[in-house]
Amino acid sequence: MTSFRADQKWRPSLSFVIFTVLALVAMLPLMGLFFFRLYDNQLIHQTQAELIAQSRVLAAIYATDVQAQLDKGIPLGAIVPPEALPDPGDQVTPIRPALDLAGNDLLRRRPDALPAPKPADPAYVEIGARLMPIILETQKVTLAGFRILDPQGVVIAGRQEVGQSLAHIEEVAAALGGQYSAALRIRMPDKPPPPIYSISRGVGVHVFSAMPVIVNDHVAGVIYTSRTPSNIFDHLYQERGKFLLATLAVLLATVAIGLMFSRTVTRPMRELVDRAVRIGRGDRNAFRPLQHYGTRELAQLSDSFLEMAQQLSRRSDYIATFSAHLTHELKSPLTSIRGAAELLQDSLQSKSDILTRSEQQSFISNIIGDVERLDAMSQRLRELARAESAPQNEQTPLSTVIETLKSRFAGRTIVASGSLDRSIGMSGEKALIVLAHLADNAFRHNATSVRLEARGEASIISMTVSNDGDPISDANSDKVFDAFFTTRRDSGGTGMGLAIAQAVMATHGGTIRLLPSSRGVAFALEFPAV
């Protein structure tokens, strides 16, 4: 026997999948902090922009002091190339930060200063001395390193390297040529920084900015600044309170999402699985609605599943009951046929005539009658099988079915009225099975006429089928639709006509029921309308 159970191998549970997804979602912010350098680049750009702004202010002050010394013959440096000069028509000439940590902008440690080929001009040394207090006050706030260079690259102001030359450094050489330049260099401190410093400041890179000072289209000097940019750990350390709150918010949000998934998906799914197991074990109490449905789709799934399970259970009960009734109904004629055949066989094998010719004729008549009853029963069983077959977009005009019904019972009085021009969602053959059984039962119970009255509505077509035949007793009114129930067993009734009619109507979404009637018999039918 073929097994339709799933392969017995490890599969993650729905709870495990949801937990894994939530864990990954919760870790995404941390993964972004550690494995992506975009934020580091943003911090480097921010540091470079600050150095540009500070250098530009000092360059303006420096340029003013140099212009004041032009009449005294202060020497200027190289001529600025025309392409490096700003357009006179431009009102603003911003310098955009362009250092990229992910690119090839990270250079080795800054080279050491070299001895100057010649000392700086005294005029520049004097300007450097005047700028030194400004530099010191600025450093207290910005923590940046400042060096003021003369047109030859000699340091004239700064905490260190005064009197030495920095002209050989790439960014300084570019600035001495009239162009702004910046560099991102590896930072290697002379002494190991303390742990708190490492966390709060970072020790990875150093940003260097070289801003040329332009006077009369000549380079009058360079503002050379440097600073260690803040990094992710710096901001996490400085904003650790907010970071903890954000972490707590992420965890609470993750827990809330997990609880929502548990209530809307996991819990209803587990309950539905439990119901399926209980239904498979034959527990009829498992057909009740779920306590929690969670989502619209799970509600639809559970309703469809429980409805299907109930239908299968009813079908199973119906098959069991039908089989018992069928066995009982077949047993009587088969026993009668077997007994008559055995008596006839004994009579033929006996030397003397045990049975008279009249008795033999009677047994043969009984056999033929029972065979006809079995044949009629098999015909009804075939009709029942067709009646319970699923509909396939069937439809037929009601008037056509009525005309066929009248032709089948030619010579009988069948009157139809109402909405006969409407079409019903049922094939003509199956609709005829229903009406023919009702008409046949009526005429077999002494009815002289059958009346059909149809009323069309939006989604159904209601029909009342009444006759003036023998009424149905109150004791039998609850049994008329039971298979094999009949009051005409002696005259060949199988008791399956109304059961077949009910099966046809139920399969196609219709209904049939017995109406109370003071005279004759009346049935109410509801056909699905097209």
C-alpha positions, 0 to 999 in steps of 0.5 A, spaced: 500 500 500 502 506 498 504 511 503 502 518 503 506 520 509 512 525 509 519 523 509 521 522 516 527 527 516 529 533 520 525 539 518 525 546 522 519 547 526 515 553 524 517 556 531 524 555 530 523 558 523 520 564 526 525 565 532 531 564 527 528 570 522 527 574 528 534 573 531 537 575 524 532 581 524 535 583 531 542 582 529 541 586 523 543 593 526 549 590 529 551 587 523 551 593 520 555 597 525 561 591 525 561 589 517 559 595 513 564 601 513 559 606 510 558 610 517 565 610 518 566 614 511 561 618 513 564 620 520 571 621 516 567 626 511 564 630 517 572 630 520 574 633 513 569 638 513 570 640 520 578 641 518 576 645 511 572 650 515 577 651 521 583 651 515 579 656 511 578 661 517 585 661 519 587 662 511 583 668 511 586 671 517 593 669 514 592 672 508 590 678 511 596 679 515 600 677 508 597 682 504 598 687 510 606 686 509 606 686 501 608 693 501 614 691 506 616 686 500 614 680 503 616 674 499 610 670 496 610 663 493 608 659 487 603 662 482 597 658 482 595 655 476 589 658 472 585 651 473 586 652 480 583 659 481 576 659 482 571 663 477 570 670 479 563 669 477 562 664 483 559 667 489 560 660 493 566 655 492 565 650 497 570 644 498 567 637 498 570 632 503 572 626 498 576 621 502 574 614 502 576 609 507 573 603 502 577 606 496 585 607 495 585 613 499 588 610 506 596 612 506 601 610 510 603 614 516 605 621 515 613 622 514 617 625 519 619 633 518 625 634 515 630 640 516 628 646 512 633 648 506 633 655 509 630 659 515 623 662 514 622 669 512 622 673 519 615 676 516 612 670 516 615 668 523 612 674 525 605 672 522 606 665 525 607 668 532 601 672 532 597 666 529 599 662 535 594 664 540 588 663 536 591 656 534 592 654 541 585 656 543 582 653 537 585 646 539 582 646 546 575 645 543 577 642 536 582 637 538 585 638 532 593 639 530 595 645 526 601 647 523 602 654 519 607 653 513 610 659 509 610 659 502 616 654 502 613 649 506 617 651 513 613 650 519 612 657 522 606 656 527 604 649 531 606 646 537 611 641 534 616 641 528 616 649 528 622 651 523 622 644 520 620 643 513 613 639 511 614 640 503 615 633 501 609 630 504 604 629 498 598 633 500 603 639 503 606 639 496 599 639 492 597 645 497 604 649 495 602 648 488 595 652 489 590 646 490 587 644 496 589 636 498 587 631 503 589 625 505 587 619 510 593 616 513 594 610 518 595 612 525 600 609 529 601 612 536 608 612 539 605 609 546 599 604 547 593 608 548 589 606 554 583 602 554 578 608 555 581 612 550 581 606 545 573 605 546 572 612 546 576 615 540 579 610 536 586 609 533 585 607 526 586 613 521 588 620 521 585 625 517 590 630 514 588 637 510 592 642 507 589 648 505 593 653 501 593 661 502 592 665 496 594 672 495 594 675 489 594 669 485 600 666 489 601 661 494 602 665 501 602 659 505 599 653 507 594 651 513 596 644 515 591 640 520 590 633 522 585 630 526 583 623 528 576 622 526 570 619 530 568 612 529 562 607 531 565 605 537 566 613 539 559 614 538 556 608 541 561 610 547 558 617 547 551 615 546 551 609 550 545 611 554 541 612 548 544 605 545 542 601 550 535 604 550 535 603 542 537 596 544 532 595 549 527 597 544 529 592 538 529 587 543 522 589 546 520 590 538 522 583 537 519 580 543 512 583 541 513 581 533 514 574 536 508 574 540 504 576 535 507 571 530 505 566 536 498 568 537 497 569 529 500 563 526 504 558 530 498 557 536 493 556 531 497 552 526 499 547 532 491 547 534 489 545 527 494 540 527 492 537 533 485 537 531 487 533 525 490 528 529 484 527 533 480 527 527 484 521 525 483 518 531 475 518 530 474 524 536 468 527 534 469 533 539 475 535 534 470 538 529 468 544 534 471 551 532 478 553 534 479 558 540 484 562 536 484 563 528 490 568 528 489 571 521 484 571 515 487 565 511 488 561 517 481 562 519 479 560 512 484 554 512 481 551 518 474 552 516 475 549 510 479 543 513 474 542 519 468 542 514 471 537 509 473 533 515 465 533 517 463 532 510 468 526 510 466 523 517 458 524 514 460 520 508 463 515 512 457 514 517 453 514 510 457 509 507 457 505 513 449 506 514 448 505 507 452 498 507 448 496 512 441 497 509 444 495 502 446 488 505 439 487 509 435 489 503 439 484 498 439 479 504 432 478 503 431 477 495 437 473 495 435 468 501 428 467 497 432 466 490 437 461 494 431 457 497 427 457 491 433 454 487 435 449 492 427 446 492 427 446 485 434 443 484 431 437 489 425 436 485 429 435 479 434 430 482 428 426 486 425 420 482 418 422 485 415 429 484 416 432 490 413 439 488 407 440 483 407 443 477 403 449 480 408 449 486 414 450 481 411 455 477 410 459 484 417 458 485 420 460 479 415 467 479 418 468 486 425 468 483 423 472 477 420 477 482 426 477 486 431 478 480 426 484 478 427 487 485 434 486 485 435 489 478 431 495 480 435 496 486 441 496 482 438 501 477 437 506 483 444 505 485 447 507 479 442 513 479 445 514 486 452 514 484 450 519 478 447 523 483 453 524 488 458 525 482 461 532 483 457 538 478 462 540 472 459 547 470 452 544 469 446 548 467 439 547 463 433 551 462 427 549 467 422 549 461 426 544 458 426 539 464 419 540 465 417 538 457 422 532 458 418 530 465 411 531 461 413 526 455 416 521 460 409 521 464 405 521 458 397 521 459 398 523 466 397 530 469 403 535 470 401 542 471 407 547 471 407 555 472 412 560 474 419 562 472 420 556 468 424 561 463 430 561 468 436 556 468 438 552 474 445 550 475 444 543 474 444 538 468 438 536 465 439 529 466 440 530 474 434 535 474 429 530 471 432 524 476 429 529 482 422 531 479 421 524 476 422 520 482 417 525 485 412 524 480 413 517 480 412 516 487 406 521 487 402 517 481 404 510 485 400 513 491 394 514 487 395 521 485 391 524 479 395 530 478 402 533 480 403 541 480 410 544 479 410 552 481 417 555 480 419 562 483 425 565 481 430 569 486 437 572 485 441 566 487 436 560 487 430 558 484 424 555 489 419 550 486 413 547 490 412 540 487 405 538 490 400 532 488 393 530 491 395 522 492 395 519 499 398 523 504 404 521 508 403 520 516 406 523 521 410 517 523 413 516 516 415 524 515 422 524 518 424 517 514 422 519 507 429 521 505 432 515 508 435 510 504 431 503 503 425 506 507 419 504 503 411 503 504 411 499 498 416 493 499 411 488 497 409 492 490 417 492 488 418 499 492 426 500 493 425 506 498 431 509 494 427 515 490 427 520 495 434 519 497 437 519 490 433 526 489 436 529 496 443 526 494 442 530 487 440 537 490 445 536 496 451 535 491 449 541 487 448 546 493 440 545 493 435 543 498 429 539 498 424 538 504 417 535 506 412 541 507 406 540 511 400 539 507 393 538 509 391 534 503 396 530 499 403 531 499 408 537 497 415 538 497 419 544 497 425 544 492 431 550 492 435 549 485 441 553 484 440 559 479 445 561 473 
